[in-house]
Amino acid sequence: MKAAVIGLGVEGKKALNSLLKHDWEVYATDLNVNISLDDLPISLAGVDISPQKDRISFIKDNLSLDLGFNNQEEIDLCDAVVLSPSIWGSRISEHYKNSHKLLCDVKTKHRDIFTIGVTGTNGKTTTVSMINEILENAGKRVLLGGNAGGGFEGYYDLILEAENGDYDVLLVEVCDMTVGFCSYCFDFDLIALTNMGNDHMNVHGSMERYKDSLKGFFEGKTIFINENQEYGEEFKEVAESTVVCGETDYDLNLFGKFNKLNAGLSEAIANYIDKNVFEIDEAIIKDSLENFKPVKGRLDVLKLNDCEIYIGKSDNSDAIKPILEEVDFSAIFIGTPRHNENHRLDILNEVVNANPEAIILFPGLEDTLDQAKYRLNSLDYKGRIEIANNLDEIIAFVAEFSHEKAILIGGNGQENIIKIQDRLKQICDSGNFKENKLMFE
């Protein structure tokens, strides 16, 4: 079969790679010629650049790709169409929805599987991973994935994988920016909301609009929300039924009250499934949560010399604030956001309020160090401001503060934070810093 992939953002690229993995022929297109091709299976030896220089075509094996234009005839010949979630709700998405050629309408086995969705601003990946651990320990066959930002292969990979396997549960991490897309593509039986926070405001526009999108997502569904959830009463009005959750009483290997809430959601969903879908022994729920380890890139605590190093992605002000409320840090390392994400610089407002001795900035998603320094200066921060341009420089600053009680490494840039996390784990596993010399690879 052949599919057309329209839009090559993160989800579009994930879909393209997944289709090729599942032996589809693919035509892919994006109107932007300046997209990164690093994550695509394309060799520059196969490039054909048109004379106009604003159109680029690639052909390799069962993949053809056009940048700068759409070949409508090629799209019409395809058996299915894949749209980037970012263009959901547009005229083109309505056209293909009405034509019944969207991949989720051509391949529909995923809609027959009992489906759980987890959405929210922070804590989605940890929560779906907790639920997955409980279900798998109960002997259930789980298909886990969704939001590409959570480290998964993307939504379309779930649709394609569901066709090939025999699963008991489909578990989907739903990005807060794609709830309309996911509501159409998947048939959710249960939906959990971790929280609502100050992120993706460049898309939502306001918390009120974010809330309205969730109300549409929750309509007629069984939902799970935390007891302190803002807009909780409005969500209850549109949902078929609502389960309000608190912190778990189980002892966790994770730091923070926010993870107690994530575990509380997971526990409540497992108990609901036990009563209404299939049996899950209470001992399995307890054992799964108490032995759950931090997801890679999410908040973990490492011990080095005299210092506890708290490290993990915390890419918006509502993600970092609860960490700062529970621990006093001598130094705080912050990865910077993309150029168009000024709202994420609000992290620095919370960091300055915590008043650490030093703030170390490093390139996270993009090098917006100057913007971050400007924000710190405008906040009249009196402490020490340092720049770490690369991994070795970050490790050097960690060495300097490794005899303090606690430091935090967070902010934006999951991939970079994982690299820092991996390097520090190597150092911690091999022993402390010796005589202030760094243990570089």
N, C-alpha and C positions, 0 to 999 in steps of 0.2 A: 504494500500500500504506500501511497505518497501523501505527505502532509506539507502544508504551507505554514511557515512560522513567520508571523508578521510582528515585527518589533524585537530588537535584540538587546533588551536590557538584561538584568541578571536572570530573571525568570525565563526570558526568551532563549538565552544561551543554554540554560539548564534544560529547557524543553528540547532544543535542537540536539544536544548531546544524548539525551535520553531516547529520542526517536531513533537516532543512529544506532544506539546500543540495542534497541529492540528491532533492528533490521528494517526500518522504514526508509524509503527514499524521501529526501527532504529538499524543498525549495524554501529558502529563508531570505527575508528582505527587511531593510530598515532605511528610512529616508535620510538618516544621518550617515554621512560618509566617514565621520571622525570617531568611530567607535573602536574600542580595543578588541582585538581578535585573539588575545592571549589564551582565552579559555575555549577556543574553537579548534577543531581538528583540521586546520588549513595550513598548507605549506605555501610560502611566498613564491615558490617555483610554479605554482598553478594559477598565478594572478593574471587576469586580463583587464587592463585599465583602458577605458574607452577614451577616444580623442578629446571629448569634452572636458575631461579631468574632474568633473563633478559627479561622475558615475563610475562605479567600480564593480566588476563581476569576478566571482571566483567559481571555479568548477573543479570538483575532486570526487572521484568515485560516485557514490550515490548522493552527493550533496552539491547543490548549486546555490549560490548566494549573490544577491544584488544589493549594493549600497548606493543610496542616493535616488532610488526610484523603485516602484513596484511594477512587476510584470503581471498585469491583471489576468492575461490569458493563461499564464503559468499557474496562478493561484486557482483559477476556475477549473483547471484540469485535475486538481488535487482531490483526494478522497476526504480529507479532513483539514480543518484550519485551526491553528494554534495562535491565540492572541496574547500579547503581553498583558498581564493584569493591570498595568499602568494605563492602558487605553480602554479599560472596561467602562461602559456607560457612554462611550463615544458613538457617533453615527455608524462607524465601521463595525463596532462590536454588535450593535443592534441589527445591522444587516446580516452578519453571519449567524447571529443567534436565531433570527427568523428563517434563515436558510437551512437550519438544522445540520450544518456542516462543522460546527465546533467539535473538537476532538472529544469533549466530554459528552456530546450527544451521539457521536459515532461509536465510541467505546463506552459502554454503560455498566459494566459489571461492578464497578466501584460503588455504584449507587445501591446495590443489593446487600452490601456489607454493613453491619452495625458500625456507625460512625460517630466518633467523638472529636469535637473541635476545641482547641484551646487558643484563645485570643487575649489581647491586652497589650499594654506598653512594655512591661518588664516581666520577666519570670516565665515566659511561655516555654522556652526550650527546657528549662529545668522541670517544669510541671509535666509536659508531655513525656519527658524521659522517666519521671517518677511513675506515671500511670503505665507507661510501657513496661517498666520493670515489674510492677505488680502483676500485670496481665500475663507477661511471659512466665513469671514464676508460678502462676496459676495454671500453666500449661496451655495457654491460648496462643493462637497464631496471629501475630499482630503485624500489620503493615503500617510503618511509621514514616512520616515525612511531612512535606509541606513547604512553608515559607523558606525560600532559599537563604535568607539572612540568618536563619537558625542553623545553617550548616548542612541542610538536607539537599537532595537533588532537585527539589522543586515540586510544585503541584502536579505538573503533567506526568512526572515520573510515577506518582501514585496511581494515576489513571491507567498508565501502561502496565505497571507491575500487577495491578489488580486483575488484569485480563489473563495473566499467566499463572497465578497462584490460587490457593484455596485458603482464605483468611477468615478468622473469626471476628476481627476488629480492624477497622481503619481509623488510625489516630493521626489527626491533622493539626499541625501548628499553623495558625491563621494570622498572618501579619495584619495589624490594625488598619493598614492602607488597602487591603484586598478583601474586605469582608463582603462586598457586593459580588465580586467575582466568585469567591468561594461559596457564597450562598446559592449561586446558580449551579456551579459545577458539582457540588457535593450535596448529599442528602443527610444532614446532621440529625442524629438522635439525641445527643447531649452536647451542650456548649458550655465551656468554663471561661470566665473572665478573670484574669489574674489581678488586673488593676488598670486604671487610666492615668496616664502621666503626660508630662510636657515633652512630647517628642512628635516628630513628623508634622509639626504645626505648619510647615511650608505646604503640606498637602491638605491637612484637615481645615486649616484656617482658624479654628477656634475649638475649645473644648466642647462647646455647645454643638457644633457640627459633628465632631467626633462622636458625641453621645447619640446624636440622631442616626448616624450610620449604624451604630450598635443596636439601636432600637429596631431598625429594619432587619438586622441580622437575627435578633432574638425572637422576632415575632412568631408565635405559635410553637416555640421550642421549649424543651426542658433545659433550664440554665442553672449554673452554679456560680454564685458570686460571694465575695468576702463580706463579712458583717459590717465593715466600715466603708463599703463601696458608695461613693457619691453617685447620685442618680439611681440608687438602688430601687426606690419606689417606682420610678418611671419604667425601669426595666421589668419589674414585676407585673406592671399593668399590661405589657404587650406579650409576655411569655406565657406559655401554656401552664408551666409550673416552675417554681423557683426554689432552689435549695441554698440557704444562707450558711456559709462556712466560717469557722474560726481557725485559730492556730491548732495544729496537731499537738497532742500530749506526748507523742513518741519522742524519744531521744534521737536527735539527728547528728550525722557527721558533717553538717553544713552550718555555716555561720549565719546568724541574723534572724530577727523576727519575721522578715519578709519571706525567708525560706520556710519558716514554720507555717506561714499562710499558704505558700505553694503546696506544702505537704498536706495541709488541711483540705485544700481543694481536691488533691489527688485521693486522699483517704475517703472523702465524701463521695466522689465518683465511684470508687471501688465498692463502697458500701451500697450505693444505689444499684450498681450492676449486680451485686450479690443477691439483692432482693428482687430484682425485676428482669434480669437477663440470664445470667448463669452464675453458678456458685463460685465464690472466692472465699476461702477460709480466712478468718480474721488473723490467724497467725501469719499467713503469707503477707497480708497487708503490712502488719507490724514489722516483720523481718525485712521486707523489701524497702521500707522507708528508713528503718534504722541503719541499714547497711548501704544505703544509697550514697554514692560518691559524687563530688562536684563534676558537672559536665565540663569538658575541656573548654577553656576560654572564659568560663563563668567563675564567679568568686570562689577562690580557694585561699587557704591560709598555710603558708610555708614558714618553717622555723630556720633561721640562719643566725649563728652566733647568739646574741642576746635578743634578737629582733623577731617579731612576728610580721611577716610580709603578707598583707592582704592584696590579692591580685585577681582581677577579672574585669571583663567589659562592664562598664557602668556609664552608658553613653548619653544620658540625659539627666537633668537636675533631679527628677523624681527617683532615679535609680541610685544616685550617689548619696542623696540626703539621708536615707535611713542607715547607711553604713557610717556616715560621719556622726550620726546621733548616738551610736553605740560604742565607738572607739575614738580615743584621742590619738592623732597621728603627728609624729614629728616632721615627716616629709610626705608630700602627696605628689605623685607622678600622674600627669594627665595627658592622654593622647588627644590630639586635636581633630575636629570634625572636618567635613567637606566645606568648600567655599560658600556654598549656598545654604548652609545650615547654621545660621547665626543663633537660632534658638538653642542649639546645643552648647553654645558658649555660656549659657546660664549655669552649667556645671560649675564654672569658675566662681560664680556668686556664692554658691554653697561652700566651695572650698575656702574662699576668703573668710566666710563667716566662721568656719572651723578654726581659722588662724593658725595654721601649721608654721613651724620654723622656716620651712622652705617649700616652694612649689617648683617642680621640675616639669617642663613641657617637652613633649616629643611628638613627632609627626605620627598621627594616628591613621585616619582615613586619607587625609591629604596634608600637605605642609601649609597649615594656616597658623604658623607660629607667631607671625607678626600680629594677626588679629587677636590671638589669645593674649599676647603681651600687652596689647593696647587695652584689652578688657581688664586685665589685672591692674594696670596703671590707673584706669578710670575708676576702679573700685578702691583706690588708695591703699592697696596692700603694702604693708610696711616690711614684710619679711623678705627673704632671699628668693630671687627668681633665677632659675637656671634653665639652659636649653641642652637637651640631649638629642643629637642628630641621628644617632644610630644605636644599635643594640649594645655595642661595646661601651659607649658612653653612658647608656642607661645602667649597665651593670657596674660601672665605676661609681656612679652616684649611689647605687644600692650598697656597695661596699663601704662607702663613707658613712652611711646611716645604719649599718648593720649592727651597731651596738646600742641603738635607741630601742625603745620599748616596742614601737609599731610604726610601719610605713604602709602607704596605700599606693598601688599602681592600678590605674583604671582609666576611665574616659572612653574615647572612641578608638576604633581600629582593632577589631577582633583578631585578625590575622597577626598583626604585630604584637598584640598582647599575648597571644598563644606562643609566639616565638620567645618572648621574654619569660613567660611561664616555664616553657620547656628548658631554657638555659638555666634558670634559677633552680629548677628541680634537679638538674644534673649537678649543679654546684652543691646543693643541699645533700644530695645522695652521696657525694664523694667526700664530704667534710666541709668544715667552715673555711672562710677565707684565712689564709695563713700569712701572717706578717704583712697584712694589707695588700698582698699580691693577688691579682685576679687570675682566675682559672679559666682562661680562654681556650676554646677548642682550636 
